[in-house]
Amino acid sequence: MTGTAGSPSAQLLEPPRSRQGYYFSLGYTFAQSHTWEDGESWGVWRGGILGIRFGQLVTRRFGLGLQINVGSTRGEAQKATLGGLELEAQWELARNLAAFGGVGIDVLSLSSDNGQDKSSRGTVGSGYSLGLGYDWFLGHRLTGGWALTPTLQARFIPGNTASGLIGLIGAQLSYWTGLPRNQLELPPDKAFQRP
């Protein structure tokens, strides 16, 4: 009597790196926006945007997550309020340097900044972003850890009555959870150490 045994499923082990697991980032960026309304250009306005990014590396280099942004820019006695929720994908180009892009729902609201005219107008709809970030890890852990992440990003909010192109430069404080030891490729003397 013969029997066949199913082959055990092999788990692929990853070499330990700082940029592994889930990530969470909180940061502030300086913004310059160029706004168009009904075909008229309002020039370049300055301001700032607060952003949150979180997600997970799905493979060694590719990650998926969300980014949430809110802020404002001012100029020409007017104010632009900006906000967005985007699905984000990222790809590590070189060690700790990643390109990330997003698509989602963005808001561009324009209002007078002189205290007299309270009217507001703008657009709500699709938004797109593309950026670069570099994770400078603080300290040294086998996997994961805290990082300071300088970022450079461009966002585009198209609309029928108003559109905006926003350039962002800033920094985020990021935390990477890393991977558990049973998912890491380690020498036997380190693989069975207590955490």
FENHU-V426298 format. One record per pair of residues at least 12 apart in sequence whose ideal C-beta (glycine too) atoms are under 6 Angstrom apart, sorted by sequence separation. I is the first residue (numbers start at 0). J is the second residue. If there is no record, write none. Layout:
BEGIN
i->[I:I]
j->[J:J]
END
This chain:
BEGIN
i->[31:32:87:88:109:134:135:69:108:153:31:52:87:107:134:68:107:152:30:51:85:132:133:30:67:85:86:106:151:29:30:50:85:132:66:84:150:28:48:49:84:130:131:49:66:105:130:149:27:48:83:130:47:64:103:148:26:82:128:129:46:63:102:148:25:46:128:45:46:62:101:146:24:44:80:127:44:61:100:145:23:44:60:79:126:60:99:78:143:98:143:21:41:77:78:124:143:66:77:97:142:76:122:142:76:96:95:73:95:122:32:121:30:83:34:32:107:105:107:107:18:18:17:19:20:37:36:15:15:17:35:34:32:33:32:30:31:30:28:29:29:28:27:26:26:26:24:25:24:22:23:22:20:21:20:18:20:19:20:19:15:13:14:12]
j->[43:44:99:100:121:146:147:82:121:166:45:66:101:121:148:83:122:167:46:67:101:148:149:47:84:102:103:123:168:47:48:68:103:150:85:103:169:48:68:69:104:150:151:70:87:126:151:170:49:70:105:152:70:87:126:171:50:106:152:153:71:88:127:173:51:72:154:72:73:89:128:173:52:72:108:155:73:90:129:174:53:74:90:109:156:91:130:110:175:131:176:55:75:111:112:158:177:101:112:132:177:112:158:178:113:133:133:112:134:161:72:161:72:126:79:79:156:156:161:163:95:134:136:142:143:160:161:141:142:144:162:163:163:164:165:165:166:167:167:168:169:169:169:169:170:171:171:172:173:173:174:175:175:176:176:175:177:177:178:178:183:183:184:184]
END
